[in-house]
Structure formats: structure tokens, C-alpha cells
Amino acid sequence: MVQKQDWDAKKAAWIGQVNELCAEVKRWAEEEGWAVQEAGKEIVEDEIGPYEVPFLVIQTPQGQIHIDPVGCNIVGAKGRVDVLTWPALNRMLLVRVGRGWEFQTDSRVRWPQPWGKETFLEIVKALAAA
């Protein structure tokens, strides 16, 4: 028997995870002395409908980085947030797997370092410099 998905619970959990992620990223960026602007982003997904999550714009010495949530109904993951440079649009995917986050390339190759401040800073600096 197929179990019915609790879409309201999934949406609430995802919004909480994105809020926590953005708060963590904002803190790390501000610890580096980078300016961070936060805005809301509305996402509409099939089954769960519309919702709002944070969207961050981080100004690093190398360039601007966007933390751009994509959604929670993602094939092969429990959610995705794009980390990309602007205007070059170099990008890494930050995907929710299990109970945590991991970086992946556009072709879904898993980044070897675990999610954390050092990995985030390394990725952001490499993307901005590219």
C-alpha cells in the first residue's frame, strides 16, 4: 500500500531547513566581513503550493554570491539550494540528503568535503574567482 505524503509537514520541514541554512551561511559570511542582504523568495511547487524562503546576496571581495533556494521536490534529494556567482552564473548545488547538506556539481558529482564553514568558504571563494 502506498503511504500518502503529508505535504504540509514536508513544506514546513523544508522551510525550517532553508531558514536554518541561510542563518548559518549569513553568520559565516558576516564573520568573514562580507556584506549580506536577505530578501524573501516565493517558490511554487506541485503538491505543496506556494511558500516563501530567504534568498541571500553575499558580497565577497572576489564578487557577488547568491544563495538561491530551488525547492524540496528534487529528484535524488530532499531539497536544493543553488550557490551561484553573479553575473557569471558559476554554480554549485547544495542538496539536502539524509539529515544534512552536501555540495554537488551541476552533473551531480558529490563534493568530497562535508558541509561546514570551511567547505562553504572554499566553494564560495572558488566560484567567485572563476
Steps between C-alpha positions, in 0.01 A plus 500: 500500500637842406518737795353847445756783514436766766572801277436758774755332727750470213459869414537610864812284547656636179431863591661439841806337341547788254460758779764320709734468201470868408554610861814286517634625165423861594691463828802346325503770232475779757786340698707542181401867487283452192184706454183289491158607374199281571174500306204270474448269204167345410513146367202310361527122483252236389323331788619742772406831341657842559731590786769754582862437599805726542724592205848636583731727303855494637763750389847343522824673397504272192139564399133452578357165614131408505354239732192406298258234630349294217255265673446183699351278227835414343587168337771327704490747791275641770551853373741725310654843545719645225819683596590714201705798396346805345510592215721210382257234630768252603312259725518220752195314626441472871268204546322364803582132547410297803511741791757739357634698206764418240647681202469350154608617158245569226559145376416371853853401598521511880754742647752306712499733804204495740270799545640754742646847525837412345341322203252783447775764502718291266215457249394865515854630449561257209170587330553874540856480364401289195 
